[in-house]
Amino acid sequence: MGQMLKHTGVVIHVDEQKNATVEVMREHACTGCGEKSACTMSDGNNVRITFKNARELSKGDHVEIAIDTGNFMRSLLTVYAAPLALMLIAGVTADSVQNNQLITAAATLTAPAVYFLLLRLRNRGRAVQTYRKIN
């Protein structure tokens, strides 16, 4: 396992199914990031993450959340780079085959929609979440 990105947060809600919502303050989460100067994510509200079946957590607990940097980079490619590449390929292909702006626009917008639908179906129930109670 590679280097881990770690953030601390506070449990703000636990529902009846023992799903815990953890709030991570962006300033704290972004402190160690090398890209924070170019990132606009630190400008907004805090991040909220929900953990399923977090039976040992209760409201007010402090937790450490970790993600492997390799997994994080793969996630960025999966969510940002791949759909962008698909949009470009679909747009260029549709334009070269049909030379119709409406069809090109439809293909360009449909490609990432289908990609995200297939991605969601493929990853259903496979979320891996890592946290550690620290108080």
N, C-alpha and C positions, 0 to 999 in steps of 0.2 A: 504494500500500500504506500502511496506517495505522500507528499506533504498535504496536510489537512488545513482547510480554512475553518477557523473556529470563531463562534460568536456566542455571546451570552444573552439570555433573554429572561423574561418573567412570564409565568403562566397567568393569563388574565381571565381565562374561562375554561371550565371543564363541564361538558354536557352529560346527559344521562347515559350515553353510550360510551363514556369515558374517553371522548375525543378532547384533547387539550389544545387550546389556542395559546400560542406563545408569541409575545411581542418583543421584537428585537429593535433597539434604538439604532437608527441608521448611522448616526455619528459614531457610535461604538463599533458597529458592524463594519464600517468603512475605514476605520483608523489604520489598519495594517495593509490595506489594499494598495498596490502599486499604481492602479489605474484611477484612483479617486480624483485626481486633478482633472481628468478628462471626462469623468462620469457625472451625469446629472441625477443619478439616483439618490445621492446624498442630500438633494435639495428638498425632498418631500417629507411625508409622514413616516412613521415607524413601519417596519415590516411585520406582518402577522403571518404565522405559520401554524397550521393545524396538524397535530400528530394523532393518528388513529390508535385506539387501544392503549392509551397512556394511563394505565390503571394506577400506577404509583404516584402520579402527579396530582397536585391540588392547587387551587388558586393561590397565588403569591409565591409559589416555589420558583427558585432560580435554576435555570438549566443551561447547559453548554450544548450548542448545536454544532455539528461538524460535517463537512463534506470534503471528500477527496478532490484535490485540485484537478486531477485527470478527469474525473467524472464531471466536474464543473465545466471544464473546457469542452467536453463532449456534449454537454447539455447546451452550451452556447452555440455550438455548430449545428446541433439538431434543431434548435428553436429559431435561430437567426440566419445563419449562413445557408443552410440547405433550402429553406423556403425561398430565399432571395434568388439563389441559383435556379431553382425550379421556375420561378416567375420569369426570369430572363430567358431561359431555354424555351419555355412555353410561348412567350411573346415573340421571340425571334422566329421560332418554327412556324407558328400560326401566321405571322406576317409574310414569311417567305412562301408558304403554301397557298394562302388565300388572298393576301394583299387587301384585306378588308379590316378597317379599324375596329369595328364592333366585334368581330370574331377574335381579333388579336387581344382586345381588352378582356373579353370573356375568358379566353384561354389563360391570360395572364393572372386573372383573379381566381379562376377555378383551380389552377394547379396547386397553390398553397392551401386552399380550402380542403381539397381532397387529401393532400399530404397530412394536414393536421388531423383530419378525421381518421385516416389509417393509423397515424401515430397514436392517437388516443385509444383506438380499438386494440392495437398491439400492446400497449402498456397498461391496460386496465388491470388494476389490482397488483401491479408489480412495483409500486412505490417503495423505495428503501429509505427509511428515515433513521437518523442517528442522533440521539441526544443522551445527555447524562445529567442527572439531578446533582446540583452542587451545594444545596443547603439542607 
